[in-house]
Amino acid sequence: MASSLPLESVIGFEGKVVGGLVLHPNGKTMIYPLGATIVIKELGDAFSQSFLQGHSDEVSVLTISADGRYLASGQITYMGFTADIIVWDLETRTMVHRMSLHKVKVQSLAFSHDGKYLASLGGQDDNSLVIWDVETGNAICGSPTANEQVLCVKFFNNTNTKLATGGHNNLDVWDFDRANRKIRPTNCRLGQLRRICCYITVDEYDENMYVGTTSGDVMQVSLAQHLFKNAGPSKSRIPKGVISNAIAPTGELVLGGGDGSVSVLDRTTMKTLAHTKLVSGVTSCVVAPGVHKDGGFGLYCGTETCNIYYLKYSPTQGFLSELIQTCHHQTINDIAFPQGYSEVFATCGSSDIRVWHINEARELLRIQVPNVECKCVAFMTDGGSIISGWSDGKIRAFAPQSGRLLYTINDAHSAVTAIIATNDCTRIISGGKEGNVRVWRVGPQSQTMVASMKEHKGPVNSIALRRNDSECVSASSDGSAIIWDLTRFARNNSLFASTFFKACAYHPDESQIVTTGTDRKVTWWDAFDGQAIRILDGSDTAELNSLDVSAAGDVVVTGGGDKDVKIWGYDEGHCYHVGKGHSGTITKVKFTPDGEKIISIGAEGAIFIWQNVGIRH
């Protein structure tokens, strides 16, 4: 039986989860979702991350109890299945209860102020409200909500028998009767207003609640009379709606807008006191505890493009913003290390290449080319440039420290899908979407094509090269992997299988080639005569997208559509370890050059760094 692979650190943050960024009441710990994993990060310490793993699919909601002891998380699942809610004990970092009633998605969660009860709201296929006992993990009572979808739930701050829900044209206050196990709704009277409520904050005395809407305003609703009182910002609406809001320790109201704006409002007049704009929509706003000397406060904001900002507000100077965490927010296509150097690595995704520091898990450099997608990336062997292939058919080379564009090879392919540099740094070998494998001579002033080898009928997905630059193997979606002679520029041999070959790699002694693809098999081939030596089932359910062989040649790592990172013994073909944590398809896996860590990247934009524990016989 395969044991679990230990996760060392992650780079990423699921920015699309509304309210997904949670701050522990101690103000020192930040908790956020990343795919199916929940990350707990100590602020100010780049190295301390711990992980809560138990969900089978993307985490859709997080909430923390007022005393900071319990964390509750909900997930998305497939149509017709029930979605789990997990309650975690944050002191021991263990799972306390796993509760499932809601269908397909858990939309929103809220703890009561004393942490005794948990309210949960199902997604649009379920739309019911359930109250749970946190001590036992049992459901106390439930009720279907309004006819239209309900999006948010919040308990009052001073009583555990009242809670509020809001959604499409509905806003209700519920009375929770524990003795009779019933919840009874009361409609809030909003007059002529028709609103989609997406976030509720209840004030500290349970007098009013502040409801953020997609129309770009915040409604102040009296909780005693269930009556609409006021709306703000008084002069202007916030574009793309108010996605999240919070009450500051100094009493002001903080709003996060879908256009990236963060505003501070006076609660009595609903006038804007200060305003700033971040790059993309603000999905989470959490206020840090404590008031600064100048009467201001700090807050953390998570955005749709998966960035986390720390904003400092002061009544005299307004906002000062600082970017504290970045990540890709779309599919990451490729990953590359400089030869023999394990401290930094490069990843590429939609319209950018990013260089990361592996131990501090932070971004060192970002190279952006707007409106084109970067399909593949590699370092020149001497580390002098980063070479990359793009969806517009160009090969671009950048300086690795400044990110300056060194040269461009135009019309290299219809789209460049694979790229590798030779070990003597004089040539680049590239593969294209149309199936050509091309060799380019790279000089200081000019770049010329040496040869174009056209035998593949489909996209070239991966290229592996021998150490002496005499041969390379290219894996293609047409069901063939071809071994090319790089002096004659002709085919030496070919490997055939009924699969789209997705990845290929040489064993370090170059006697064998390992390939994988859409038939879910991992195949060992003889590099000399092209015969299959061994065929293994790499996955039971989904295609495999990537593999890598360790520098020592004893371990193979694979990753693919089943979202698992698997460690195989090279000689005996046994699966020793499985790493779970991704919520999207794994696009690439790679050993660090020193073989101590494994990096996996996924379609959800996450980078996972695993410890390579090796194989124990």
C-alpha positions in Angstrom: 0.0 0.0 0.0 1.4 3.4 -1.0 2.0 5.8 1.9 1.3 9.5 1.6 3.9 11.9 0.3 4.8 14.7 2.8 3.9 18.2 1.6 6.6 20.8 2.4 5.2 24.0 1.1 2.7 25.4 -1.4 2.6 28.5 -3.5 -0.9 29.7 -4.2 -4.2 31.0 -2.9 -7.7 30.2 -4.2 -8.8 33.8 -4.8 -12.2 32.9 -6.3 -13.6 31.7 -2.9 -15.6 34.6 -1.4 -14.4 35.2 2.1 -11.8 32.4 1.7 -9.0 34.4 3.4 -9.5 34.0 7.2 -7.4 35.6 10.0 -7.1 33.8 13.3 -8.4 35.9 16.2 -4.8 36.1 17.5 -3.9 38.1 14.4 -0.8 36.1 13.7 -2.1 33.2 11.6 -3.7 33.4 8.1 -5.8 30.5 6.8 -6.8 30.1 3.2 -7.9 27.4 0.7 -5.8 26.1 -2.2 -7.6 23.6 -4.2 -8.6 20.7 -2.0 -6.0 21.7 0.7 -6.3 24.3 3.4 -3.1 26.2 4.1 -2.3 27.6 7.6 0.4 30.2 7.4 2.1 32.1 10.2 2.4 35.8 9.3 5.9 37.2 9.1 7.5 33.7 8.7 8.0 32.6 5.1 8.8 29.1 6.0 6.1 28.0 8.4 3.1 26.5 6.6 1.0 23.6 7.7 -1.8 21.9 5.8 -5.3 20.4 6.5 -6.1 17.7 4.0 -9.3 15.8 4.0 -11.5 17.3 1.2 -11.9 15.3 -2.0 -12.5 18.4 -4.2 -12.2 22.2 -4.2 -12.8 23.9 -0.9 -15.7 26.4 -1.5 -16.0 28.1 1.9 -14.0 28.6 5.2 -15.0 30.1 8.5 -13.4 30.3 11.9 -15.1 30.3 15.4 -14.9 33.5 17.5 -12.4 32.0 20.0 -10.2 30.6 17.2 -10.5 27.0 18.3 -12.5 25.5 15.4 -12.3 26.0 11.7 -15.1 24.8 9.4 -14.7 24.2 5.7 -17.1 23.1 2.9 -16.4 21.8 -0.6 -17.8 21.3 -4.1 -18.5 17.9 -5.4 -20.2 16.3 -8.5 -23.8 16.6 -9.4 -26.0 14.2 -7.4 -23.4 13.7 -4.6 -23.4 15.2 -1.1 -20.7 17.7 -0.3 -18.8 17.4 2.9 -18.4 20.0 5.7 -15.3 19.3 7.9 -14.8 20.8 11.3 -11.1 21.1 12.3 -9.5 21.6 15.7 -6.9 24.3 15.1 -5.0 23.6 18.3 -4.2 20.0 17.3 -4.6 20.6 13.5 -6.9 17.5 13.3 -10.3 16.7 11.9 -13.1 16.7 14.5 -16.2 16.0 12.4 -17.1 15.2 8.8 -20.7 16.2 8.1 -22.6 15.7 4.9 -26.2 16.7 4.0 -25.9 19.3 1.3 -26.0 18.4 -2.3 -23.2 19.4 -4.8 -21.9 22.5 -3.0 -21.6 24.1 0.4 -22.3 27.7 -0.2 -21.7 29.4 3.1 -20.9 28.6 6.8 -21.1 30.5 10.0 -20.3 29.7 13.7 -22.5 31.1 16.5 -20.6 33.6 18.8 -20.1 31.0 21.5 -18.9 28.3 19.0 -21.7 25.9 20.0 -23.6 25.8 16.7 -22.6 25.9 13.0 -25.0 27.1 10.3 -24.5 25.8 6.8 -26.1 26.7 3.5 -26.2 24.5 0.4 -25.5 25.7 -3.1 -28.1 26.3 -5.9 -28.9 22.6 -6.3 -29.7 22.3 -2.5 -30.6 25.7 -1.1 -31.3 24.5 2.4 -30.2 25.9 5.7 -29.0 23.4 8.4 -27.9 24.1 12.0 -25.3 21.7 13.4 -24.2 20.9 16.9 -20.4 21.5 16.9 -19.8 19.3 20.0 -21.4 16.1 18.5 -21.3 16.9 14.8 -25.0 16.1 14.4 -27.6 18.1 12.5 -30.1 19.7 14.9 -32.6 21.1 12.4 -32.8 22.3 8.8 -35.2 24.1 6.5 -35.5 24.9 2.8 -34.7 28.6 2.3 -36.3 31.1 -0.2 -37.5 30.1 -3.7 -34.5 31.8 -5.3 -30.8 31.1 -4.5 -29.5 32.1 -1.0 -25.8 33.0 -1.0 -24.7 33.9 2.6 -25.5 33.1 6.3 -24.4 34.9 9.5 -25.1 34.4 13.2 -25.7 37.3 15.4 -22.8 38.4 17.7 -24.6 38.2 21.1 -27.1 35.4 20.8 -26.9 32.0 19.3 -30.6 31.8 18.6 -30.7 34.3 15.7 -29.1 34.3 12.3 -29.5 36.1 9.0 -29.4 34.8 5.4 -29.4 36.7 2.1 -29.5 35.9 -1.6 -31.3 36.6 -4.8 -34.1 39.0 -3.9 -34.3 37.7 -0.4 -33.1 38.7 3.0 -34.3 36.9 6.1 -33.7 36.8 9.8 -34.2 33.3 11.3 -35.1 32.4 14.9 -33.5 29.1 16.0 -35.6 27.2 18.6 -33.3 24.6 20.1 -36.0 23.0 22.3 -38.4 22.3 19.4 -35.6 21.8 16.8 -37.1 24.4 14.5 -35.9 27.5 12.6 -38.4 30.1 11.6 -37.7 32.9 9.1 -38.9 36.6 9.1 -38.6 38.6 5.9 -36.7 41.9 6.0 -38.8 44.7 4.5 -36.7 46.5 1.9 -39.4 48.6 0.3 -38.9 49.0 -3.5 -35.4 47.7 -3.5 -34.6 44.5 -5.4 -31.1 43.2 -4.6 -28.9 40.2 -4.8 -27.2 40.0 -1.3 -23.8 38.5 -1.4 -22.2 39.2 2.0 -23.6 40.0 5.5 -21.8 41.6 8.4 -23.6 42.0 11.8 -22.5 44.9 14.0 -21.2 44.3 17.5 -24.4 45.1 19.4 -26.8 43.2 17.0 -28.5 46.4 16.1 -27.9 46.5 12.4 -26.6 44.3 9.7 -24.7 45.5 6.6 -25.5 43.7 3.5 -23.2 43.9 0.4 -25.0 43.6 -2.9 -24.1 42.9 -6.5 -25.6 46.4 -7.4 -22.6 48.0 -5.8 -24.2 49.3 -2.6 -24.4 48.3 1.1 -27.7 48.2 2.8 -28.0 49.0 6.5 -30.9 46.9 7.9 -32.3 47.1 11.4 -32.3 43.7 13.0 -34.9 44.6 15.7 -37.5 45.9 13.2 -36.3 43.8 10.2 -36.5 47.1 8.3 -34.2 48.8 5.7 -32.7 52.0 7.1 -30.0 53.3 4.8 -27.7 52.5 1.8 -24.3 53.6 0.8 -21.8 54.7 -0.5 -24.1 57.8 -0.6 -22.9 59.4 -3.9 -21.7 56.5 -6.0 -22.1 52.8 -6.5 -19.1 50.4 -6.5 -18.6 48.8 -9.9 -19.1 45.0 -10.2 -20.7 44.9 -6.7 -19.7 44.7 -3.1 -18.3 41.2 -2.8 -17.1 41.3 0.9 -17.3 43.7 3.8 -16.1 43.9 7.4 -16.3 46.2 10.5 -13.1 47.7 11.6 -12.0 47.9 15.2 -12.5 51.6 15.1 -16.1 51.2 14.0 -15.9 52.0 10.3 -17.3 49.8 7.6 -14.8 48.3 5.1 -16.0 47.3 1.6 -14.2 45.1 -1.0 -15.5 45.7 -4.5 -15.6 43.5 -7.6 -13.6 46.1 -9.5 -10.7 45.9 -7.0 -11.7 48.9 -4.9 -11.4 49.0 -1.1 -13.4 51.7 0.6 -13.9 52.8 4.2 -17.4 54.1 5.1 -18.7 56.0 8.1 -21.5 53.7 9.5 -23.9 56.5 10.5 -23.8 58.7 7.4 -22.7 56.0 4.9 -20.2 58.4 3.4 -16.9 57.3 1.9 -13.9 58.3 4.1 -11.1 56.7 2.0 -10.8 54.7 -1.1 -8.0 52.7 -2.9 -7.9 50.4 -5.9 -6.2 47.0 -6.2 -5.5 45.2 -9.5 -8.5 42.8 -9.5 -11.7 42.1 -7.6 -11.5 41.9 -3.8 -13.1 38.6 -2.7 -12.0 38.6 0.9 -11.6 41.4 3.4 -10.4 40.6 6.9 -9.5 43.3 9.5 -6.5 42.7 11.7 -7.2 43.1 15.5 -6.0 46.2 17.3 -6.0 49.9 16.5 -2.9 51.8 15.4 -1.5 54.8 17.2 -2.9 57.2 14.6 -6.4 55.7 15.0 -6.1 53.6 11.9 -6.1 49.8 11.4 -4.7 47.1 9.2 -6.6 44.7 6.9 -5.8 41.8 4.6 -7.4 41.5 1.2 -7.5 38.5 -1.1 -8.2 39.2 -4.8 -9.6 37.2 -7.8 -6.2 37.0 -9.4 -4.9 35.1 -6.3 -2.9 37.9 -4.7 -3.0 38.8 -1.0 -2.5 42.4 0.1 -1.9 44.0 3.4 -3.5 47.5 3.6 -2.8 50.0 6.3 -5.5 52.6 6.8 -5.0 55.8 8.8 -7.6 58.6 9.0 -5.0 61.3 8.0 -3.1 59.5 5.2 -5.7 57.1 3.8 -4.5 53.7 2.5 -1.0 52.3 2.1 -1.0 48.9 0.3 1.6 46.2 0.3 1.6 43.0 -1.8 2.4 40.1 0.5 1.7 37.0 -1.7 1.3 36.2 -5.4 0.6 33.2 -7.5 -0.7 32.2 -10.9 -4.4 32.4 -11.1 -4.9 30.2 -14.2 -3.4 26.9 -15.5 0.4 26.6 -15.2 1.8 24.9 -18.3 5.4 24.2 -17.5 8.2 24.3 -15.0 12.0 24.4 -15.4 15.1 24.5 -13.2 18.5 25.9 -14.1 21.0 23.0 -14.6 22.4 21.7 -11.3 20.8 24.5 -9.3 17.8 23.8 -7.0 17.2 27.1 -5.3 15.1 28.8 -8.0 12.7 27.5 -10.7 10.6 29.1 -13.4 6.9 28.4 -14.2 4.9 29.7 -17.1 1.2 30.1 -17.6 -1.2 32.5 -19.3 0.8 35.5 -20.6 3.6 35.4 -18.1 6.7 33.6 -16.9 7.5 33.7 -13.1 10.7 32.8 -11.4 10.4 31.6 -7.8 12.6 31.0 -4.8 12.0 27.5 -3.6 12.7 27.8 0.1 11.0 31.1 0.7 8.2 30.2 -1.7 8.1 33.7 -3.1 8.2 35.3 -6.5 11.5 36.8 -7.6 10.7 37.9 -11.2 7.7 38.2 -13.5 8.0 38.5 -17.3 4.7 39.4 -19.0 3.8 39.3 -22.6 0.2 40.4 -22.9 -2.5 38.4 -24.8 -0.4 35.4 -25.6 -0.1 32.2 -23.6 3.3 30.8 -22.6 3.3 27.0 -23.4 6.8 25.9 -22.4 9.8 27.2 -20.6 13.5 26.1 -20.1 16.8 27.5 -18.9 19.9 27.6 -21.2 22.5 25.2 -19.7 24.8 28.1 -18.7 21.9 29.9 -17.0 22.4 32.9 -19.3 18.8 33.1 -20.5 15.3 31.7 -20.0 13.9 30.4 -23.3 10.2 30.0 -23.8 7.6 29.0 -26.4 4.4 30.9 -26.9 1.0 30.3 -28.4 1.7 32.9 -31.2 4.4 30.7 -32.6 7.4 32.7 -31.3 10.3 31.6 -29.2 11.3 34.3 -26.8 14.5 34.5 -24.7 14.8 36.6 -21.6 17.6 37.6 -19.2 17.1 35.6 -16.0 17.7 38.4 -13.6 16.2 41.5 -15.2 13.6 39.8 -17.4 14.8 41.8 -20.4 13.9 40.4 -23.8 17.1 39.2 -25.5 15.8 37.9 -28.8 12.7 36.6 -30.5 12.5 33.9 -33.2 9.4 34.6 -35.2 7.2 32.0 -36.8 9.1 29.1 -35.2 5.9 27.0 -35.2 2.1 27.6 -35.4 2.4 27.4 -31.6 5.5 26.3 -29.7 4.6 23.4 -27.4 8.0 22.0 -26.2 11.4 23.5 -25.9 14.8 22.4 -24.7 18.4 23.8 -24.9 21.4 21.6 -25.9 24.1 21.1 -23.3 26.7 23.1 -25.3 24.4 26.2 -25.3 24.7 26.6 -29.0 21.3 25.2 -30.1 17.6 25.1 -29.1 15.3 22.2 -30.0 11.6 23.1 -30.2 8.5 21.2 -30.9 5.3 22.7 -32.4 1.6 22.3 -32.5 1.7 21.3 -36.1 4.2 18.4 -35.4 7.5 19.8 -36.5 10.7 19.4 -34.5 13.1 22.2 -35.3 16.7 22.8 -34.4 17.9 26.4 -34.0 21.4 27.7 -33.9 21.6 30.5 -31.3 24.4 33.0 -31.8 25.1 36.3 -30.0 23.6 38.3 -32.9 21.5 36.0 -34.9 19.3 32.9 -34.6 18.9 30.6 -37.6 17.1 27.3 -38.2 19.5 24.4 -38.8 16.9 21.7 -39.5 13.2 21.0 -39.5 12.2 17.4 -39.0 8.7 16.7 -40.0 7.3 13.3 -39.3 4.8 13.8 -36.4 1.2 14.3 -37.4 0.2 15.9 -34.1 1.4 18.4 -31.5 4.8 17.6 -30.0 4.2 17.5 -26.2 7.7 16.8 -24.8 11.3 16.6 -25.9 14.1 14.8 -24.0 17.8 15.1 -24.9 20.9 13.0 -24.4 23.8 14.4 -22.5 26.1 14.5 -25.4 23.5 16.2 -27.7 23.7 13.4 -30.2 20.1 12.3 -30.0 16.7 13.5 -28.7 13.3 11.9 -28.3 10.1 13.8 -29.0 6.7 12.6 -27.7 3.7 13.5 -29.8 -0.1 13.3 -29.7 -0.1 11.2 -32.9 0.8 8.1 -31.0 4.5 8.0 -31.7 7.7 9.1 -29.9 10.6 9.5 -32.4 14.3 9.2 -31.5 16.1 11.8 -33.7 19.8 11.8 -34.7 20.9 15.4 -34.2 23.9 15.2 -36.6 22.0 13.7 -39.6 18.6 15.3 -38.5 16.8 12.1 -39.4 14.9 9.5 -37.6 16.9 6.8 -35.8 13.9 4.9 -34.3 10.3 5.3 -33.3 8.1 4.1 -30.5 4.5 3.4 -31.2 1.5 3.0 -28.9 -2.2 3.7 -29.1 -2.0 6.8 -27.0 -1.4 10.6 -27.1 2.2 10.6 -25.7 2.3 13.5 -23.2 5.8 13.1 -21.7 9.1 11.4 -22.2 12.4 11.2 -20.2 15.7 9.4 -20.5 17.1 7.3 -17.6 20.3 8.9 -16.4 22.4 6.2 -18.0 20.5 6.8 -21.3 19.9 3.1 -21.9 16.1 3.4 -21.5 13.3 5.9 -22.2 10.2 6.3 -20.1 7.0 7.6 -21.6 3.4 8.3 -20.5 0.2 9.5 -22.0 -3.6 9.4 -22.3 -3.8 5.6 -22.1 -2.9 5.9 -18.4 0.2 3.7 -18.9 3.8 4.3 -18.0 6.1 2.5 -20.5 9.8 1.7 -20.3 11.5 1.5 -23.7 14.9 0.3 -24.8 16.6 3.4 -26.2 18.6 1.4 -28.7 16.1 -0.7 -30.5 12.8 1.0 -29.4 11.2 -2.1 -27.9 8.8 -1.8 -24.9 10.4 -3.4 -21.8 7.6 -2.9 -19.3 4.1 -1.3 -19.3 2.5 -0.2 -16.0 -0.9 1.2 -15.2 0.0 4.6 -13.9 -3.5 5.6 -13.0 -6.9 3.8 -12.8 -9.1 6.8 -13.8 -7.5 9.5 -15.8 -4.7 10.4 -18.3 -1.2 11.1 -17.2 0.3 14.4 -18.3 3.8 14.3 -17.0 6.7 12.3 -15.6 10.3 12.8 -14.5 13.1 10.4 -13.6 15.3 11.3 -10.6 19.0 12.2 -11.2 20.0 9.0 -9.3 17.7 7.0 -11.7 16.0 5.0 -8.9 12.6 6.9 -8.8 10.0 8.0 -11.3 7.3 10.6 -10.5 4.1 10.9 -12.5 1.1 13.3 -12.4 -2.1 13.7 -14.4 -5.8 14.0 -14.4 -6.4 12.0 -11.2 -4.8 14.9 -9.3 -2.3 12.6 -7.5 1.5 12.8 -7.5 2.8 9.2 -7.6 6.3 8.0 -6.8 7.4 4.7 -8.5 10.5 2.6 -8.0 12.3 2.7 -11.4 13.5 -0.9 -11.3 10.6 -2.8 -9.8 7.7 -0.5 -10.9 6.0 -0.4 -7.6 4.1 2.7 -6.4 5.6 3.7 -3.0 4.1 7.1 -2.3 1.0 9.2 -3.3 0.7 12.9 -2.8 -2.8 14.3 -2.6 -3.6 18.0 -2.6 -4.3 19.3 -6.1 -7.9 20.0 -7.1 -7.1 20.4 -10.8 -5.3 18.3 -13.3 -1.6 18.1 -12.7 0.1 19.5 -15.8 3.8 18.9 -14.8 5.9 17.2 -12.2 9.6 17.7 -11.7 12.4 16.6 -9.4 14.7 19.4 -8.2 18.3 18.9 -9.6 19.5 17.8 -6.2 16.7 15.2 -6.0 15.5 16.4 -2.5 12.2 17.8 -3.5 9.4 17.3 -6.1 7.5 20.2 -7.6 4.1 19.7 -9.1 1.9 22.3 -10.9 -1.7 22.1 -11.7 -4.6 23.5 -13.8 -5.9 25.4 -10.7 -2.8 27.5 -10.7 -1.2 26.0 -7.6 2.5 25.0 -7.1 3.0 22.2 -4.6 6.5 21.4 -3.2 6.8 17.9 -1.8 9.6 16.2 0.1 11.2 13.4 -1.9 11.3 10.7 0.8 12.8 8.2 -1.6 11.9 4.5 -1.6 12.5 2.2 1.2 12.7 -1.4 0.2 
